Amino acid sequence: MTMATDYKLPIGRADADDVADSETERGHIASLLASVEREAHVSQRRLASELGVALGLVNTYIKRCVKKGLIKVQQAPSRRYAYYLTPQGFAEKSRLTAEYLAWSLTFFRRARGECAELMAEARRRGWRNVGLVGGSDLAEIAILSAAEQGVTIAAVVDAGMQRQHLLSVAVAKQVADVAPAPDGWVVTAIGDAQATYDALAAGVGPAGVLVPAMLSITITAGEAGR
């Protein structure tokens, strides 16, 4: 069984010297560098809130940027820190932003089409409401597509998501927290799509799970959830 990784396109693929390991990380780190450029004394907690990721992940990004020479750190009063972009950091911010925007446009077009097809399939199956597993850009697109197809999104499940809502849809930590249970589920996790699908299919049954083809999830022969 192959493990799905973050959805990638030929544009801006990571290499051994790249600060980002995926296109989603490119977007996060580009935003982090932009925030540091605007305000040197920005806290990691605020960065986590702006990026919509866990605090620990922001700390990892900052350490990676320091190691790559993109950010310099200086200790400030009250046991706080100030972050400054280096000349290399300014250049990297521009590069990451350009590559991420190019990737995002292609991603959006494909995701829009596939999510529309999935929601149409949900309607054919008689699913009036569905749950999304994985808080991501793909989840946001799925929410918009569901509205167009007359399908209600019951919740977005993501244990690591800091927000309480995503586009006005409630965020839950676990599938079991969504009550009443939706008619079906759609995988919208990107970085850990295969593991998410495997756990979800084992819990609710593969027939109750739909997945976008772009995630390249391996489904066991005979399963009908795609």
FIGUTI-803609 format. One line per field, with one value per residue (C-alpha): residue in one letter; x, z, y. Coordinates in nm, 2 decimals. Example, Ala and Ser with C-alpha at 12.3 -4.5 7.8 and 13.67 -1.06 7.14 Angstrom:
REM residues 2
resn [a:s]
xx [1.23:1.37]
zz [0.78:0.71]
yy [-0.45:-0.11]
REM end
This chain:
REM residues 226
resn [m:t:m:a:t:d:y:k:l:p:i:g:r:a:d:a:d:d:v:a:d:s:e:t:e:r:g:h:i:a:s:l:l:a:s:v:e:r:e:a:h:v:s:q:r:r:l:a:s:e:l:g:v:a:l:g:l:v:n:t:y:i:k:r:c:v:k:k:g:l:i:k:v:q:q:a:p:s:r:r:y:a:y:y:l:t:p:q:g:f:a:e:k:s:r:l:t:a:e:y:l:a:w:s:l:t:f:f:r:r:a:r:g:e:c:a:e:l:m:a:e:a:r:r:r:g:w:r:n:v:g:l:v:g:g:s:d:l:a:e:i:a:i:l:s:a:a:e:q:g:v:t:i:a:a:v:v:d:a:g:m:q:r:q:h:l:l:s:v:a:v:a:k:q:v:a:d:v:a:p:a:p:d:g:w:v:v:t:a:i:g:d:a:q:a:t:y:d:a:l:a:a:g:v:g:p:a:g:v:l:v:p:a:m:l:s:i:t:i:t:a:g:e:a:g:r]
xx [0.00:0.15:0.13:-0.02:0.18:0.09:-0.06:0.22:0.27:0.58:0.60:0.83:0.90:1.10:1.46:1.72:1.80:1.44:1.29:0.95:0.87:0.54:0.33:0.11:0.43:0.54:0.23:0.27:0.63:0.57:0.30:0.52:0.80:0.56:0.43:0.78:0.86:0.55:0.62:0.94:0.79:0.50:0.45:0.45:0.10:-0.02:0.16:-0.01:-0.35:-0.28:-0.16:-0.43:-0.18:-0.06:0.18:0.44:0.44:0.52:0.81:0.94:0.90:1.09:1.38:1.39:1.41:1.68:1.88:1.84:1.95:1.62:1.54:1.76:1.63:1.71:1.60:1.36:1.24:1.00:1.15:1.02:1.19:1.22:1.25:1.41:1.43:1.77:1.84:1.81:1.48:1.34:1.43:1.29:0.96:0.92:1.01:0.78:0.49:0.52:0.55:0.26:0.03:0.10:0.04:-0.27:-0.44:-0.39:-0.48:-0.80:-0.92:-0.87:-1.01:-1.31:-1.40:-1.34:-1.53:-1.83:-1.82:-1.80:-2.09:-2.30:-2.22:-2.32:-2.66:-2.70:-2.63:-2.90:-2.66:-2.82:-2.53:-2.17:-1.87:-1.53:-1.22:-0.91:-0.90:-0.73:-0.77:-0.94:-1.20:-1.29:-1.34:-1.55:-1.77:-1.84:-1.91:-2.15:-2.35:-2.38:-2.51:-2.75:-2.55:-2.50:-2.16:-2.22:-1.87:-1.50:-1.30:-0.94:-0.78:-0.50:-0.71:-0.71:-1.02:-1.37:-1.52:-1.41:-1.62:-1.90:-1.88:-1.81:-1.48:-1.47:-1.16:-1.28:-1.53:-1.71:-1.77:-2.00:-2.36:-2.59:-2.36:-2.37:-2.49:-2.14:-1.78:-1.54:-1.16:-1.02:-0.69:-0.39:-0.07:-0.19:-0.47:-0.39:-0.38:-0.69:-0.88:-0.76:-0.88:-1.21:-1.29:-1.22:-1.45:-1.75:-1.70:-1.56:-1.90:-1.95:-1.64:-1.57:-1.23:-1.10:-0.89:-0.63:-0.53:-0.41:-0.54:-0.50:-0.83:-0.85:-1.00:-1.38:-1.43:-1.70:-1.62:-1.47]
zz [0.00:-0.10:0.14:0.00:0.06:0.02:-0.33:-0.56:-0.90:-1.10:-1.01:-0.72:-0.61:-0.29:-0.30:-0.03:0.02:0.02:0.33:0.26:0.21:0.03:-0.15:0.16:0.36:0.10:0.16:0.54:0.54:0.28:0.51:0.82:0.65:0.55:0.90:1.04:0.78:0.90:1.27:1.43:1.77:1.65:1.89:1.78:1.92:1.69:1.40:1.47:1.47:1.15:0.97:1.12:1.24:1.57:1.78:1.77:1.39:1.39:1.62:1.37:1.08:1.26:1.36:0.99:0.87:1.12:1.01:0.64:0.72:0.64:0.99:1.27:1.62:1.90:2.26:2.37:2.72:2.91:2.78:2.43:2.10:1.79:1.44:1.15:0.79:0.64:0.28:0.19:0.38:0.17:-0.15:-0.03:0.07:-0.28:-0.44:-0.22:-0.26:-0.64:-0.65:-0.41:-0.60:-0.93:-0.76:-0.58:-0.91:-1.06:-0.74:-0.71:-1.06:-1.02:-0.67:-0.77:-1.04:-0.83:-0.53:-0.75:-0.88:-0.53:-0.40:-0.70:-0.62:-0.25:-0.37:-0.59:-0.29:-0.10:0.14:0.26:0.48:0.49:0.72:0.60:0.76:0.73:0.77:0.45:0.14:-0.01:0.27:0.20:-0.17:-0.07:0.15:-0.14:-0.38:-0.13:-0.11:-0.49:-0.49:-0.20:0.04:0.40:0.56:0.91:1.04:0.96:1.17:1.24:1.57:1.51:1.39:1.61:1.47:1.59:1.24:0.88:0.65:0.91:0.94:1.29:1.35:1.56:1.70:1.64:1.41:1.71:1.82:1.53:1.63:1.48:1.25:0.89:0.60:0.47:0.48:0.24:0.30:0.26:0.45:0.23:0.41:0.57:0.33:0.31:0.69:0.73:0.47:0.63:0.98:0.85:0.63:0.92:1.15:0.93:0.65:0.30:0.14:0.36:0.24:-0.07:-0.17:-0.44:-0.70:-0.67:-0.33:-0.49:-0.21:-0.24:-0.19:-0.13:-0.41:-0.37:-0.16:-0.29:-0.13:-0.43]
yy [0.00:0.33:0.62:0.94:1.26:1.62:1.69:1.81:1.96:2.00:2.37:2.43:2.07:2.04:1.93:1.86:2.23:2.35:2.50:2.34:1.97:2.03:2.29:2.34:2.41:2.66:2.86:2.84:2.94:3.22:3.36:3.32:3.51:3.78:3.81:3.84:4.11:4.31:4.27:4.15:4.09:3.87:3.58:3.22:3.18:3.46:3.31:2.98:3.15:3.34:3.02:2.80:2.54:2.40:2.61:2.33:2.34:2.71:2.65:2.38:2.62:2.90:2.66:2.55:2.90:2.99:2.69:2.79:3.15:3.31:3.44:3.58:3.56:3.81:3.79:4.07:4.18:3.96:3.64:3.71:3.70:3.92:3.77:3.95:3.85:3.82:3.93:3.56:3.55:3.84:3.66:3.33:3.49:3.62:3.29:3.08:3.32:3.31:2.93:2.88:3.11:2.92:2.59:2.72:2.82:2.47:2.30:2.50:2.42:2.05:2.04:2.24:1.99:1.68:1.81:1.90:1.54:1.40:1.60:1.50:1.14:1.20:1.32:1.02:0.80:0.99:1.16:1.48:1.57:1.47:1.51:1.62:1.47:1.70:2.07:2.20:2.41:2.11:2.11:2.48:2.39:2.09:2.31:2.55:2.26:2.10:2.43:2.43:2.07:2.12:1.90:2.01:1.98:1.85:1.92:1.93:1.68:1.77:1.70:1.96:2.25:2.55:2.72:2.64:2.70:2.67:2.88:2.87:2.49:2.36:2.19:1.87:1.69:1.34:1.16:1.04:1.40:1.46:1.40:1.30:1.11:1.23:1.01:0.98:1.11:1.28:1.27:1.62:1.57:1.64:1.56:1.23:1.14:0.76:0.72:0.93:0.72:0.39:0.49:0.63:0.33:0.10:0.29:0.37:0.12:0.20:0.24:0.54:0.72:0.93:1.05:1.29:1.12:1.39:1.25:0.93:0.71:0.34:0.16:-0.21:-0.41:-0.45:-0.14:0.09:0.42:0.60]
REM end
